[in-house]
Amino acid sequence: MNETPHTPETSATAARAARELISWRNAVFAIFFLSGLSMASWVARLPAIRDDTGLSTQGVGLVILAGSIGSILGLVAAPWFLARFGARTGMILALLTVSVGLVLLGIGGSAVPSVPIVVIGLALFGFGNGAVDVMMNVEGAEAEREIGKTVMPLMHAFFSFGTVAGAALAAAASAARLPVSLHLGVIALAIAVAVFIAVRYVPLRAEVGDDTHTDAPRPPWTERLRANLEVWGDVRLLLIGVIMLGMSFAEGSANDWLALAVVDGHGFDETTGAIVFGVFTVAITAARVIGGPVLDRFGRVPVLRTLAIVGIAGLSLFIFGTEPWMLIAGTALWGIGCSLGFPVGMSAAADDPDRSAARVSAVAIIGYCAFLAGPPLLGFLGQQFGILNALLVLLGLLVLSALAAPAARERSRPTA
């Protein structure tokens, strides 16, 4: 077998390629962070927007529904954006839409209080975030495949870092009595500038449906979009979606209902509810930070099955526990249990180099729809049967995730 001679030129080429991969990875880290920053900035100022616009609790729910609808439309539109514009331009357009939405939220929420402006702003905000969620996961999966190490969990941890930063900045803005319009306007400007800087390090390459990386002309975007839709017939891909469905449902439901379940379900005070929710966010973020090396050491299937069991144990302890320590321990296990389903699903969908971006787009849509649609469903069940009883649904979904885990098994990479 002929081996490439080791020369200063080949060493320099390898070093340059390694630097480019690191820059690409860091760019995706930045996009995840910006998405988390935008989300926390809006959510943290919701009470002030509610007060300035005079919205009732029901009115707030209807306004949030506009954002959820926008997010789902963004998820559905993301494959078209990728096929039509590519990752660089697509992510710029998506985050600029987020920025415009934030500006309108600030204007309608405080400068010129107006519920219709808030609704339009939140719809644009949701659409942009829904679209960029798919695109940044597509790009992250591609970068991970090129690097050859599991980094997707860490990418999702950067989203959590962004939410922490956004919440801290919002708290500081509120303490300084900054108007919502000024605060969200500054955040919008920072996101708009940062995305142009970050995407410079995202490589230009053949996009969705065309992973050949050649100089041959790409097929029309309509053909590439049609190729995206064909992946929905892949049974293994749909089983990966089942993994993400269960674990994303568990994560999204915790974000919206955990604190309320502590207060209304277990009868503790609001401070305890906030503390328990904080435990969840710390647990899921920490698990994602260390998740990559654990996955590389033990493999996806054993880790996913173990995490599903951990999540089931944690949820059971939370639902049936009576003491504060039981809720805290159960919540920590709950967060750890659902931490890696989404990022591992992204990686598994990208294993097949044939139309990997289209496959990632498909499972991202499944995961994010579960993340968005799950909490309202739990709200309906909670109204009928009680919030703790509604959480029993999550146990069944985590069982399904464990059963579907073999679909995420690593595919052997060709040796050089």
DOVO-798740 format. One record per residue (C-alpha): residue in three letters; chain; x, y, z. Coordinates in steps of 0.001 Angstrom, whole numbers, plus 500000, padded with zeros to 6 digits. Layout:
<atoms>
res->ALA&chain->A&u->X&v->Y&w->Z $
...
</atoms>
This chain:
<atoms>
res->MET&chain->A&u->500000&v->500000&w->500000 $
res->ASN&chain->A&u->501340&v->503383&w->498992 $
res->GLU&chain->A&u->501522&v->505974&w->501732 $
res->THR&chain->A&u->501590&v->509712&w->501279 $
res->PRO&chain->A&u->505123&v->510925&w->502089 $
res->HIS&chain->A&u->505385&v->513093&w->505184 $
res->THR&chain->A&u->506690&v->516487&w->504079 $
res->PRO&chain->A&u->506518&v->520016&w->505484 $
res->GLU&chain->A&u->503929&v->520797&w->502810 $
res->THR&chain->A&u->501635&v->517934&w->503817 $
res->SER&chain->A&u->502021&v->518832&w->507512 $
res->ALA&chain->A&u->501095&v->522440&w->506791 $
res->THR&chain->A&u->498067&v->521299&w->504765 $
res->ALA&chain->A&u->496924&v->519020&w->507576 $
res->ALA&chain->A&u->497354&v->521784&w->510155 $
res->ARG&chain->A&u->495381&v->524213&w->507996 $
res->ALA&chain->A&u->492600&v->521650&w->507544 $
res->ALA&chain->A&u->492473&v->521082&w->511313 $
res->ARG&chain->A&u->492229&v->524829&w->511963 $
res->GLU&chain->A&u->489424&v->525134&w->509436 $
res->LEU&chain->A&u->487495&v->522316&w->511112 $
res->ILE&chain->A&u->487904&v->523953&w->514524 $
res->SER&chain->A&u->486748&v->527302&w->513116 $
res->TRP&chain->A&u->483745&v->525601&w->511522 $
res->ARG&chain->A&u->482868&v->523878&w->514814 $
res->ASN&chain->A&u->483239&v->527139&w->516755 $
res->ALA&chain->A&u->481018&v->528944&w->514248 $
res->VAL&chain->A&u->478249&v->526422&w->514894 $
res->PHE&chain->A&u->478807&v->526820&w->518645 $
res->ALA&chain->A&u->478225&v->530550&w->518141 $
res->ILE&chain->A&u->474984&v->530021&w->516187 $
res->PHE&chain->A&u->473623&v->527743&w->518920 $
res->PHE&chain->A&u->474596&v->530352&w->521525 $
res->LEU&chain->A&u->472864&v->533159&w->519618 $
res->SER&chain->A&u->469669&v->531142&w->519321 $
res->GLY&chain->A&u->469657&v->530488&w->523063 $
res->LEU&chain->A&u->470455&v->534139&w->523782 $
res->SER&chain->A&u->467488&v->535320&w->521735 $
res->MET&chain->A&u->465103&v->532854&w->523352 $
res->ALA&chain->A&u->465970&v->533749&w->526937 $
res->SER&chain->A&u->465952&v->537491&w->526196 $
res->TRP&chain->A&u->462324&v->537387&w->525057 $
res->VAL&chain->A&u->461063&v->534968&w->527723 $
res->ALA&chain->A&u->462707&v->536863&w->530589 $
res->ARG&chain->A&u->461024&v->540145&w->529597 $
res->LEU&chain->A&u->457585&v->538578&w->529086 $
res->PRO&chain->A&u->456227&v->539831&w->532460 $
res->ALA&chain->A&u->457171&v->543418&w->531570 $
res->ILE&chain->A&u->455603&v->543094&w->528110 $
res->ARG&chain->A&u->452460&v->541670&w->529692 $
res->ASP&chain->A&u->452217&v->544576&w->532131 $
res->ASP&chain->A&u->452848&v->547266&w->529498 $
res->THR&chain->A&u->450317&v->545829&w->527041 $
res->GLY&chain->A&u->447721&v->544937&w->529678 $
res->LEU&chain->A&u->447453&v->541316&w->528510 $
res->SER&chain->A&u->445542&v->538805&w->530626 $
res->THR&chain->A&u->446949&v->535353&w->531343 $
res->GLN&chain->A&u->444790&v->533944&w->528560 $
res->GLY&chain->A&u->445989&v->536722&w->526269 $
res->VAL&chain->A&u->449604&v->535826&w->527000 $
res->GLY&chain->A&u->448823&v->532236&w->526046 $
res->LEU&chain->A&u->447351&v->533340&w->522711 $
res->VAL&chain->A&u->450359&v->535563&w->521999 $
res->ILE&chain->A&u->452739&v->532682&w->522751 $
res->LEU&chain->A&u->450676&v->530535&w->520382 $
res->ALA&chain->A&u->451630&v->532941&w->517569 $
res->GLY&chain->A&u->455280&v->532258&w->518330 $
res->SER&chain->A&u->454698&v->528495&w->518370 $
res->ILE&chain->A&u->452922&v->528601&w->515016 $
res->GLY&chain->A&u->455768&v->530688&w->513589 $
res->SER&chain->A&u->458308&v->528181&w->514929 $
res->ILE&chain->A&u->456560&v->525221&w->513308 $
res->LEU&chain->A&u->456357&v->527081&w->509985 $
res->GLY&chain->A&u->460082&v->527833&w->510291 $
res->LEU&chain->A&u->460848&v->524158&w->510887 $
res->VAL&chain->A&u->458899&v->523178&w->507794 $
res->ALA&chain->A&u->460469&v->525940&w->505678 $
res->ALA&chain->A&u->464069&v->525231&w->506744 $
res->PRO&chain->A&u->464764&v->522492&w->504140 $
res->TRP&chain->A&u->463601&v->524880&w->501406 $
res->PHE&chain->A&u->465914&v->527610&w->502751 $
res->LEU&chain->A&u->468835&v->525172&w->502767 $
res->ALA&chain->A&u->468093&v->523947&w->499260 $
res->ARG&chain->A&u->467541&v->527452&w->497884 $
res->PHE&chain->A&u->470202&v->529526&w->499673 $
res->GLY&chain->A&u->472680&v->527180&w->501373 $
res->ALA&chain->A&u->473722&v->527108&w->505027 $
res->ARG&chain->A&u->475552&v->530439&w->505204 $
res->THR&chain->A&u->472849&v->532612&w->503671 $
res->GLY&chain->A&u->470077&v->530553&w->505219 $
res->MET&chain->A&u->471349&v->531054&w->508775 $
res->ILE&chain->A&u->471919&v->534767&w->508158 $
res->LEU&chain->A&u->468343&v->535192&w->506890 $
res->ALA&chain->A&u->466932&v->533180&w->509784 $
res->LEU&chain->A&u->468748&v->535085&w->512527 $
res->LEU&chain->A&u->468042&v->538435&w->510865 $
res->THR&chain->A&u->464363&v->537453&w->510988 $
res->VAL&chain->A&u->464839&v->536714&w->514696 $
res->SER&chain->A&u->466405&v->540150&w->515149 $
res->VAL&chain->A&u->463528&v->541904&w->513384 $
res->GLY&chain->A&u->461109&v->539947&w->515554 $
res->LEU&chain->A&u->462921&v->541059&w->518721 $
res->VAL&chain->A&u->462816&v->544701&w->517625 $
res->LEU&chain->A&u->459069&v->544479&w->516995 $
res->LEU&chain->A&u->458574&v->542760&w->520351 $
res->GLY&chain->A&u->460367&v->545649&w->522010 $
res->ILE&chain->A&u->458388&v->548281&w->520147 $
res->GLY&chain->A&u->455003&v->546639&w->520663 $
res->GLY&chain->A&u->455861&v->545560&w->524179 $
res->SER&chain->A&u->456920&v->548906&w->525610 $
res->ALA&chain->A&u->457725&v->551782&w->523238 $
res->VAL&chain->A&u->454308&v->551812&w->521553 $
res->PRO&chain->A&u->452321&v->549175&w->523463 $
res->SER&chain->A&u->450401&v->547202&w->520874 $
res->VAL&chain->A&u->449315&v->543572&w->521012 $
res->PRO&chain->A&u->449161&v->543203&w->517189 $
res->ILE&chain->A&u->452785&v->544396&w->516889 $
res->VAL&chain->A&u->453805&v->541933&w->519609 $
res->VAL&chain->A&u->452015&v->539111&w->517786 $
res->ILE&chain->A&u->453720&v->539955&w->514473 $
res->GLY&chain->A&u->457078&v->540266&w->516199 $
res->LEU&chain->A&u->456720&v->536951&w->518002 $
res->ALA&chain->A&u->455583&v->535185&w->514829 $
res->LEU&chain->A&u->458703&v->536424&w->513007 $
res->PHE&chain->A&u->460851&v->535574&w->516019 $
res->GLY&chain->A&u->459427&v->532035&w->516120 $
res->PHE&chain->A&u->459785&v->531544&w->512370 $
res->GLY&chain->A&u->463442&v->532593&w->512384 $
res->ASN&chain->A&u->464321&v->530474&w->515388 $
res->GLY&chain->A&u->462474&v->527451&w->514000 $
res->ALA&chain->A&u->464361&v->527725&w->510714 $
res->VAL&chain->A&u->467774&v->528293&w->512282 $
res->ASP&chain->A&u->467215&v->525397&w->514688 $
res->VAL&chain->A&u->467102&v->522984&w->511767 $
res->MET&chain->A&u->469924&v->524654&w->509850 $
res->MET&chain->A&u->472359&v->524841&w->512763 $
res->ASN&chain->A&u->471729&v->521172&w->513540 $
res->VAL&chain->A&u->472322&v->520265&w->509908 $
res->GLU&chain->A&u->475578&v->522214&w->509952 $
res->GLY&chain->A&u->476577&v->520791&w->513335 $
res->ALA&chain->A&u->476035&v->517235&w->512141 $
res->GLU&chain->A&u->478131&v->517887&w->509030 $
res->ALA&chain->A&u->480941&v->519385&w->511114 $
res->GLU&chain->A&u->480806&v->516486&w->513561 $
res->ARG&chain->A&u->481028&v->513968&w->510716 $
res->GLU&chain->A&u->484106&v->515718&w->509293 $
res->ILE&chain->A&u->485792&v->516032&w->512708 $
res->GLY&chain->A&u->485208&v->512370&w->513516 $
res->LYS&chain->A&u->484338&v->512976&w->517190 $
res->THR&chain->A&u->481004&v->513407&w->518930 $
res->VAL&chain->A&u->480503&v->517138&w->519494 $
res->MET&chain->A&u->476756&v->517553&w->518931 $
res->PRO&chain->A&u->475886&v->517338&w->522663 $
res->LEU&chain->A&u->478346&v->520152&w->523361 $
res->MET&chain->A&u->476751&v->522216&w->520601 $
res->HIS&chain->A&u->473403&v->521878&w->522349 $
res->ALA&chain->A&u->475098&v->522840&w->525611 $
res->PHE&chain->A&u->476058&v->526116&w->523924 $
res->PHE&chain->A&u->472352&v->526784&w->523374 $
res->SER&chain->A&u->471954&v->526407&w->527142 $
res->PHE&chain->A&u->474916&v->528745&w->527711 $
res->GLY&chain->A&u->473123&v->531273&w->525506 $
res->THR&chain->A&u->469954&v->530996&w->527574 $
res->VAL&chain->A&u->471937&v->531555&w->530777 $
res->ALA&chain->A&u->473592&v->534641&w->529267 $
res->GLY&chain->A&u->470266&v->535941&w->527957 $
res->ALA&chain->A&u->468560&v->535480&w->531317 $
res->ALA&chain->A&u->471435&v->537221&w->533140 $
res->LEU&chain->A&u->471416&v->540181&w->530743 $
res->ALA&chain->A&u->467643&v->540453&w->530978 $
res->ALA&chain->A&u->467817&v->540449&w->534775 $
res->ALA&chain->A&u->470446&v->543194&w->534651 $
res->ALA&chain->A&u->468366&v->545220&w->532186 $
res->SER&chain->A&u->465295&v->544867&w->534377 $
res->ALA&chain->A&u->467229&v->545833&w->537516 $
res->ALA&chain->A&u->468572&v->548915&w->535697 $
res->ARG&chain->A&u->464998&v->549730&w->534578 $
res->LEU&chain->A&u->465956&v->549692&w->530911 $
res->PRO&chain->A&u->462918&v->549787&w->528628 $
res->VAL&chain->A&u->462132&v->546495&w->526961 $
res->SER&chain->A&u->462481&v->548165&w->523563 $
res->LEU&chain->A&u->466050&v->549278&w->524293 $
res->HIS&chain->A&u->467094&v->545952&w->525809 $
res->LEU&chain->A&u->465680&v->543789&w->523002 $
res->GLY&chain->A&u->466941&v->546256&w->520383 $
res->VAL&chain->A&u->470513&v->545906&w->521675 $
res->ILE&chain->A&u->470213&v->542098&w->521742 $
res->ALA&chain->A&u->468815&v->542123&w->518189 $
res->LEU&chain->A&u->471714&v->544253&w->516949 $
res->ALA&chain->A&u->474259&v->541996&w->518664 $
res->ILE&chain->A&u->472722&v->538878&w->517075 $
res->ALA&chain->A&u->472602&v->540475&w->513617 $
res->VAL&chain->A&u->476280&v->541470&w->513783 $
res->ALA&chain->A&u->477463&v->538218&w->515353 $
res->VAL&chain->A&u->475826&v->535973&w->512761 $
res->PHE&chain->A&u->477662&v->537714&w->509900 $
res->ILE&chain->A&u->480945&v->537155&w->511734 $
res->ALA&chain->A&u->480216&v->533521&w->512635 $
res->VAL&chain->A&u->479079&v->532280&w->509227 $
res->ARG&chain->A&u->482342&v->533409&w->507608 $
res->TYR&chain->A&u->483827&v->530212&w->509038 $
res->VAL&chain->A&u->481090&v->527948&w->507711 $
res->PRO&chain->A&u->482481&v->526314&w->504548 $
res->LEU&chain->A&u->480774&v->526767&w->501226 $
res->ARG&chain->A&u->479939&v->523324&w->499926 $
res->ALA&chain->A&u->477354&v->521323&w->498053 $
res->GLU&chain->A&u->474138&v->521558&w->500008 $
res->VAL&chain->A&u->471129&v->519450&w->500748 $
res->GLY&chain->A&u->470705&v->516467&w->498483 $
res->ASP&chain->A&u->474149&v->516867&w->496928 $
res->ASP&chain->A&u->477054&v->515754&w->499099 $
res->THR&chain->A&u->479483&v->515145&w->496270 $
res->HIS&chain->A&u->481641&v->518212&w->497011 $
res->THR&chain->A&u->482545&v->518472&w->493340 $
res->ASP&chain->A&u->482603&v->521385&w->490942 $
res->ALA&chain->A&u->479797&v->519874&w->488851 $
res->PRO&chain->A&u->476702&v->522072&w->488506 $
res->ARG&chain->A&u->474164&v->521418&w->491207 $
res->PRO&chain->A&u->470666&v->520262&w->490185 $
res->PRO&chain->A&u->467861&v->522828&w->490409 $
res->TRP&chain->A&u->466771&v->523629&w->493953 $
res->THR&chain->A&u->463330&v->522156&w->493245 $
res->GLU&chain->A&u->464939&v->518770&w->492591 $
res->ARG&chain->A&u->467007&v->519081&w->495754 $
res->LEU&chain->A&u->463868&v->519921&w->497732 $
res->ARG&chain->A&u->462108&v->516877&w->496302 $
res->ALA&chain->A&u->465089&v->514773&w->497366 $
res->ASN&chain->A&u->464661&v->516148&w->500899 $
res->LEU&chain->A&u->461080&v->514899&w->501069 $
res->GLU&chain->A&u->462023&v->511385&w->499927 $
res->VAL&chain->A&u->463960&v->510687&w->503128 $
res->TRP&chain->A&u->460670&v->510518&w->505056 $
res->GLY&chain->A&u->460232&v->507003&w->503659 $
res->ASP&chain->A&u->463318&v->505725&w->505532 $
res->VAL&chain->A&u->462112&v->503498&w->508416 $
res->ARG&chain->A&u->465425&v->503763&w->510318 $
res->LEU&chain->A&u->465219&v->507533&w->510109 $
res->LEU&chain->A&u->461685&v->507500&w->511487 $
res->LEU&chain->A&u->462839&v->505315&w->514405 $
res->ILE&chain->A&u->465567&v->507862&w->515128 $
res->GLY&chain->A&u->462729&v->510373&w->515137 $
res->VAL&chain->A&u->460947&v->508242&w->517772 $
res->ILE&chain->A&u->464033&v->508511&w->520024 $
res->MET&chain->A&u->464012&v->512270&w->519625 $
res->LEU&chain->A&u->460240&v->512453&w->520009 $
res->GLY&chain->A&u->460283&v->510872&w->523464 $
res->MET&chain->A&u->463292&v->512717&w->524840 $
res->SER&chain->A&u->462396&v->516092&w->523303 $
res->PHE&chain->A&u->458869&v->515751&w->524660 $
res->ALA&chain->A&u->460338&v->515128&w->528133 $
res->GLU&chain->A&u->462677&v->518135&w->527839 $
res->GLY&chain->A&u->460110&v->520578&w->526468 $
res->SER&chain->A&u->457526&v->519548&w->529034 $
res->ALA&chain->A&u->459988&v->520163&w->531864 $
res->ASN&chain->A&u->460747&v->523650&w->530563 $
res->ASP&chain->A&u->457082&v->524632&w->530693 $
res->TRP&chain->A&u->455525&v->522547&w->533453 $
res->LEU&chain->A&u->458167&v->521433&w->535954 $
res->ALA&chain->A&u->458022&v->524465&w->538231 $
res->LEU&chain->A&u->454219&v->524492&w->538090 $
res->ALA&chain->A&u->454121&v->520772&w->538909 $
res->VAL&chain->A&u->456225&v->521433&w->542014 $
res->VAL&chain->A&u->453823&v->524157&w->543165 $
res->ASP&chain->A&u->450406&v->522888&w->542044 $
res->GLY&chain->A&u->451128&v->519166&w->542030 $
res->HIS&chain->A&u->453239&v->518792&w->545165 $
res->GLY&chain->A&u->452100&v->521870&w->547084 $
res->PHE&chain->A&u->455482&v->523530&w->547589 $
res->ASP&chain->A&u->456070&v->527272&w->547300 $
res->GLU&chain->A&u->457175&v->529159&w->544196 $
res->THR&chain->A&u->460758&v->529508&w->545424 $
res->THR&chain->A&u->461060&v->525727&w->545663 $
res->GLY&chain->A&u->459594&v->525454&w->542177 $
res->ALA&chain->A&u->462223&v->527847&w->540792 $
res->ILE&chain->A&u->465024&v->525968&w->542581 $
res->VAL&chain->A&u->463876&v->522616&w->541231 $
res->PHE&chain->A&u->463677&v->524013&w->537691 $
res->GLY&chain->A&u->467216&v->525353&w->538110 $
res->VAL&chain->A&u->468333&v->521835&w->539033 $
res->PHE&chain->A&u->466869&v->520565&w->535757 $
res->THR&chain->A&u->468695&v->523148&w->533610 $
res->VAL&chain->A&u->472024&v->522489&w->535349 $
res->ALA&chain->A&u->471627&v->518714&w->535016 $
res->ILE&chain->A&u->470780&v->518729&w->531312 $
res->THR&chain->A&u->473539&v->521226&w->530479 $
res->ALA&chain->A&u->476189&v->519309&w->532441 $
res->ALA&chain->A&u->475163&v->516040&w->530801 $
res->ARG&chain->A&u->475552&v->517597&w->527351 $
res->VAL&chain->A&u->478968&v->519019&w->528177 $
res->ILE&chain->A&u->480340&v->515572&w->529094 $
res->GLY&chain->A&u->478121&v->513630&w->526702 $
res->GLY&chain->A&u->480493&v->513538&w->523729 $
res->PRO&chain->A&u->483341&v->511595&w->525389 $
res->VAL&chain->A&u->480832&v->509248&w->527053 $
res->LEU&chain->A&u->479232&v->508449&w->523700 $
res->ASP&chain->A&u->482615&v->507902&w->522052 $
res->ARG&chain->A&u->483605&v->505552&w->524890 $
res->PHE&chain->A&u->480466&v->503421&w->525219 $
res->GLY&chain->A&u->478503&v->503912&w->521996 $
res->ARG&chain->A&u->475125&v->505420&w->521242 $
res->VAL&chain->A&u->472804&v->502489&w->521869 $
res->PRO&chain->A&u->473973&v->501602&w->525417 $
res->VAL&chain->A&u->474092&v->505276&w->526392 $
res->LEU&chain->A&u->470598&v->506024&w->525035 $
res->ARG&chain->A&u->469103&v->502973&w->526741 $
res->THR&chain->A&u->470797&v->503835&w->530020 $
res->LEU&chain->A&u->469647&v->507439&w->529813 $
res->ALA&chain->A&u->466066&v->506378&w->529095 $
res->ILE&chain->A&u->466114&v->504190&w->532213 $
res->VAL&chain->A&u->467628&v->507057&w->534222 $
res->GLY&chain->A&u->464922&v->509396&w->532925 $
res->ILE&chain->A&u->462148&v->506934&w->533788 $
res->ALA&chain->A&u->463559&v->506532&w->537310 $
res->GLY&chain->A&u->463848&v->510296&w->537728 $
res->LEU&chain->A&u->460328&v->511000&w->536483 $
res->SER&chain->A&u->458916&v->508286&w->538752 $
res->LEU&chain->A&u->460718&v->509767&w->541734 $
res->PHE&chain->A&u->459464&v->513247&w->540837 $
res->ILE&chain->A&u->455847&v->512190&w->540253 $
res->PHE&chain->A&u->455450&v->509915&w->543264 $
res->GLY&chain->A&u->457945&v->511527&w->545651 $
res->THR&chain->A&u->456768&v->513493&w->548664 $
res->GLU&chain->A&u->459921&v->515069&w->550084 $
res->PRO&chain->A&u->461896&v->517996&w->548603 $
res->TRP&chain->A&u->465035&v->515856&w->548224 $
res->MET&chain->A&u->463021&v->513352&w->546168 $
res->LEU&chain->A&u->461882&v->516102&w->543810 $
res->ILE&chain->A&u->465418&v->517457&w->543463 $
res->ALA&chain->A&u->466983&v->514039&w->542871 $
res->GLY&chain->A&u->464201&v->513024&w->540505 $
res->THR&chain->A&u->464491&v->516257&w->538554 $
res->ALA&chain->A&u->468263&v->515856&w->538175 $
res->LEU&chain->A&u->467797&v->512309&w->536835 $
res->TRP&chain->A&u->464979&v->513538&w->534584 $
res->GLY&chain->A&u->467271&v->516171&w->533062 $
res->ILE&chain->A&u->470143&v->513729&w->532582 $
res->GLY&chain->A&u->467801&v->511137&w->531086 $
res->CYS&chain->A&u->466517&v->513349&w->528272 $
res->SER&chain->A&u->469762&v->515268&w->527681 $
res->LEU&chain->A&u->471276&v->513437&w->524725 $
res->GLY&chain->A&u->468295&v->512215&w->522720 $
res->PHE&chain->A&u->468148&v->515231&w->520440 $
res->PRO&chain->A&u->471892&v->515675&w->519739 $
res->VAL&chain->A&u->472450&v->511917&w->519267 $
res->GLY&chain->A&u->469511&v->511812&w->516877 $
res->MET&chain->A&u->471153&v->514560&w->514822 $
res->SER&chain->A&u->474412&v->512616&w->514676 $
res->ALA&chain->A&u->472701&v->509334&w->513791 $
res->ALA&chain->A&u->470712&v->510949&w->510991 $
res->ALA&chain->A&u->473958&v->512305&w->509497 $
res->ASP&chain->A&u->475756&v->508933&w->509493 $
res->ASP&chain->A&u->474690&v->508165&w->505947 $
res->PRO&chain->A&u->476590&v->510613&w->503717 $
res->ASP&chain->A&u->473890&v->510291&w->501057 $
res->ARG&chain->A&u->471634&v->513306&w->501615 $
res->SER&chain->A&u->472754&v->513657&w->505220 $
res->ALA&chain->A&u->471518&v->517238&w->505461 $
res->ALA&chain->A&u->468032&v->516261&w->504297 $
res->ARG&chain->A&u->467949&v->513455&w->506867 $
res->VAL&chain->A&u->469012&v->515773&w->509661 $
res->SER&chain->A&u->466337&v->518257&w->508610 $
res->ALA&chain->A&u->463674&v->515550&w->508820 $
res->VAL&chain->A&u->464515&v->514336&w->512337 $
res->ALA&chain->A&u->465003&v->517922&w->513532 $
res->ILE&chain->A&u->461433&v->518665&w->512476 $
res->ILE&chain->A&u->460199&v->515648&w->514467 $
res->GLY&chain->A&u->462192&v->516637&w->517541 $
res->TYR&chain->A&u->461277&v->520304&w->517535 $
res->CYS&chain->A&u->457605&v->519648&w->516853 $
res->ALA&chain->A&u->457600&v->517374&w->519923 $
res->PHE&chain->A&u->459400&v->520098&w->521868 $
res->LEU&chain->A&u->456809&v->522688&w->520851 $
res->ALA&chain->A&u->453609&v->520621&w->520732 $
res->GLY&chain->A&u->454246&v->518483&w->523813 $
res->PRO&chain->A&u->453743&v->521131&w->526524 $
res->PRO&chain->A&u->450288&v->522278&w->525266 $
res->LEU&chain->A&u->449156&v->518634&w->525156 $
res->LEU&chain->A&u->450321&v->518144&w->528744 $
res->GLY&chain->A&u->448437&v->521310&w->529681 $
res->PHE&chain->A&u->445214&v->519830&w->528314 $
res->LEU&chain->A&u->445782&v->516506&w->530106 $
res->GLY&chain->A&u->446783&v->518329&w->533282 $
res->GLN&chain->A&u->443529&v->520294&w->533225 $
res->GLN&chain->A&u->441568&v->517051&w->532997 $
res->PHE&chain->A&u->443558&v->514688&w->535218 $
res->GLY&chain->A&u->446051&v->516806&w->537195 $
res->ILE&chain->A&u->449556&v->517839&w->536156 $
res->LEU&chain->A&u->451362&v->514973&w->537940 $
res->ASN&chain->A&u->449130&v->512394&w->536265 $
res->ALA&chain->A&u->449739&v->514109&w->532916 $
res->LEU&chain->A&u->453485&v->513599&w->533362 $
res->LEU&chain->A&u->452912&v->509825&w->533257 $
res->VAL&chain->A&u->452724&v->510223&w->529477 $
res->LEU&chain->A&u->456445&v->511012&w->529512 $
res->LEU&chain->A&u->457219&v->507618&w->531061 $
res->GLY&chain->A&u->455634&v->505833&w->528111 $
res->LEU&chain->A&u->457460&v->508001&w->525582 $
res->LEU&chain->A&u->460820&v->507339&w->527249 $
res->VAL&chain->A&u->460103&v->503606&w->527037 $
res->LEU&chain->A&u->459547&v->504028&w->523290 $
res->SER&chain->A&u->462839&v->505934&w->523033 $
res->ALA&chain->A&u->464653&v->503049&w->524733 $
res->LEU&chain->A&u->463065&v->500495&w->522397 $
res->ALA&chain->A&u->463998&v->502553&w->519324 $
res->ALA&chain->A&u->467615&v->503100&w->520482 $
res->PRO&chain->A&u->469150&v->500483&w->518099 $
res->ALA&chain->A&u->468200&v->502730&w->515160 $
res->ALA&chain->A&u->470895&v->505170&w->516306 $
res->ARG&chain->A&u->473684&v->502580&w->516121 $
res->GLU&chain->A&u->476907&v->503920&w->514637 $
res->ARG&chain->A&u->477632&v->503004&w->511049 $
res->SER&chain->A&u->481222&v->501972&w->510406 $
res->ARG&chain->A&u->483275&v->504632&w->508639 $
res->PRO&chain->A&u->485439&v->503605&w->505725 $
res->THR&chain->A&u->489110&v->503418&w->506624 $
res->ALA&chain->A&u->491548&v->505655&w->504802 $
</atoms>
